[in-house]
């Protein structure tokens, strides 16, 4: 082989290698992008599941607290409804306290 033929052959090999590298880079970018999309979708799915779980827990706890509050309020109302108030004594006490302030 003469120098010219050898140089042409080396240039052809270099062009093929460059093309292979470019194809490999394109394929790598494609795979990275696909993996990124898959990972993002998986994250979003887990994130939404966690949000739903927390929301459900919140609602259960809220309902429990509301029920407890209502029970205690009903108990209190029953308790105070059973108390007899002597209006005359109460009025006398209030008047007595007012007179002491003056």
Sine and cosine of phi, psi and omega as CSV:
sin_phi,cos_phi,sin_psi,cos_psi,sin_omega,cos_omega
0.00,0.00,0.62,-0.78,0.04,-1.00
-1.00,-0.06,0.14,-0.99,-0.08,-1.00
-0.87,0.50,-0.61,0.79,-0.03,-1.00
-0.92,0.40,-0.69,0.72,0.01,-1.00
-0.92,0.40,-0.65,0.76,0.01,-1.00
-0.90,0.44,-0.69,0.72,0.00,-1.00
-0.90,0.44,-0.67,0.74,0.04,-1.00
-0.89,0.46,-0.67,0.74,0.01,-1.00
-0.90,0.44,-0.69,0.73,0.03,-1.00
-0.90,0.44,-0.62,0.79,0.04,-1.00
-0.91,0.41,-0.62,0.78,0.05,-1.00
-0.91,0.43,-0.69,0.73,0.02,-1.00
-0.89,0.45,-0.69,0.72,0.00,-1.00
-0.90,0.44,-0.63,0.77,0.02,-1.00
-0.91,0.41,-0.66,0.75,0.03,-1.00
-0.91,0.42,-0.67,0.75,0.02,-1.00
-0.89,0.45,-0.68,0.73,0.02,-1.00
-0.88,0.47,-0.67,0.74,0.03,-1.00
-0.90,0.44,-0.66,0.75,0.03,-1.00
-0.90,0.44,-0.67,0.74,0.02,-1.00
-0.90,0.44,-0.69,0.72,0.02,-1.00
-0.88,0.47,-0.69,0.72,0.05,-1.00
-0.89,0.46,-0.65,0.76,0.00,-1.00
-0.91,0.42,-0.66,0.75,0.03,-1.00
-0.90,0.43,-0.67,0.75,0.03,-1.00
-0.89,0.46,-0.71,0.70,0.02,-1.00
-0.90,0.43,-0.65,0.76,0.02,-1.00
-0.90,0.44,-0.69,0.72,0.04,-1.00
-0.88,0.47,-0.66,0.75,0.01,-1.00
-0.89,0.46,-0.72,0.69,-0.01,-1.00
-0.91,0.41,-0.65,0.76,0.04,-1.00
-0.88,0.48,-0.69,0.73,0.02,-1.00
-0.89,0.45,-0.70,0.72,0.03,-1.00
-0.89,0.46,-0.69,0.73,0.03,-1.00
-0.90,0.44,-0.65,0.76,0.02,-1.00
-0.88,0.47,-0.69,0.72,0.03,-1.00
-0.90,0.43,-0.67,0.74,0.03,-1.00
-0.89,0.45,-0.71,0.71,0.01,-1.00
-0.90,0.44,-0.65,0.76,0.02,-1.00
-0.90,0.43,-0.68,0.73,0.02,-1.00
-0.90,0.44,-0.66,0.75,0.02,-1.00
-0.91,0.42,-0.67,0.74,0.04,-1.00
-0.87,0.49,-0.74,0.68,-0.01,-1.00
-0.86,0.51,-0.67,0.74,0.00,-1.00
-0.89,0.45,-0.73,0.68,0.01,-1.00
-0.91,0.40,-0.64,0.77,0.01,-1.00
-0.88,0.48,-0.74,0.67,0.01,-1.00
-0.90,0.43,-0.61,0.79,0.04,-1.00
-0.90,0.43,-0.67,0.75,0.02,-1.00
-0.91,0.42,-0.67,0.74,0.03,-1.00
-0.87,0.49,-0.71,0.70,0.00,-1.00
-0.89,0.46,-0.67,0.74,0.02,-1.00
-0.88,0.47,-0.72,0.69,0.02,-1.00
-0.90,0.43,-0.63,0.78,0.02,-1.00
-0.89,0.45,-0.70,0.71,0.03,-1.00
-0.89,0.45,-0.68,0.74,0.04,-1.00
-0.88,0.47,-0.68,0.73,0.03,-1.00
-0.86,0.51,-0.74,0.67,-0.02,-1.00
-0.89,0.45,-0.64,0.77,0.04,-1.00
-0.89,0.45,-0.73,0.69,-0.01,-1.00
-0.91,0.42,-0.65,0.76,0.02,-1.00
-0.88,0.47,-0.72,0.70,0.01,-1.00
-0.88,0.47,-0.65,0.76,0.03,-1.00
-0.88,0.47,-0.70,0.71,0.00,-1.00
-0.91,0.41,-0.68,0.74,0.03,-1.00
-0.87,0.48,-0.70,0.71,0.02,-1.00
-0.89,0.46,-0.68,0.73,0.02,-1.00
-0.90,0.44,-0.69,0.73,0.03,-1.00
-0.86,0.50,-0.74,0.68,-0.03,-1.00
-0.89,0.45,-0.65,0.76,0.03,-1.00
-0.89,0.46,-0.74,0.68,0.00,-1.00
-0.90,0.43,-0.62,0.79,0.04,-1.00
-0.91,0.42,-0.69,0.72,0.04,-1.00
-0.89,0.46,-0.68,0.73,0.04,-1.00
-0.87,0.49,-0.70,0.72,0.01,-1.00
-0.88,0.47,-0.71,0.70,0.00,-1.00
-0.88,0.47,-0.66,0.75,0.06,-1.00
-0.88,0.47,-0.67,0.74,-0.02,-1.00
-0.89,0.45,-0.74,0.67,-0.05,-1.00
-0.97,0.25,-0.40,0.91,0.03,-1.00
-0.95,0.32,-0.37,0.93,0.01,-1.00
-1.00,0.08,-0.09,1.00,-0.02,-1.00
-1.00,0.07,0.79,-0.62,0.07,-1.00
-1.00,0.00,0.80,-0.60,0.00,-1.00
-0.98,-0.20,0.81,-0.59,0.08,-1.00
-1.00,-0.01,0.99,-0.17,-0.09,-1.00
-0.88,0.47,-0.59,0.81,-0.02,-1.00
-0.91,0.42,-0.72,0.69,0.02,-1.00
-0.91,0.42,-0.67,0.75,-0.01,-1.00
-0.89,0.46,-0.72,0.69,0.01,-1.00
-0.89,0.46,-0.66,0.75,0.04,-1.00
-0.89,0.46,-0.67,0.74,0.02,-1.00
-0.89,0.46,-0.71,0.70,0.00,-1.00
-0.89,0.45,-0.72,0.69,0.01,-1.00
-0.88,0.48,-0.65,0.76,0.02,-1.00
-0.89,0.46,-0.68,0.74,0.02,-1.00
-0.91,0.41,-0.63,0.78,0.03,-1.00
-0.91,0.42,-0.69,0.73,0.00,-1.00
-0.89,0.46,-0.59,0.80,-0.01,-1.00
-0.93,0.37,-0.52,0.86,0.00,-1.00
-0.95,0.32,-0.49,0.87,-0.05,-1.00
-1.00,0.10,0.00,0.00,0.00,0.00
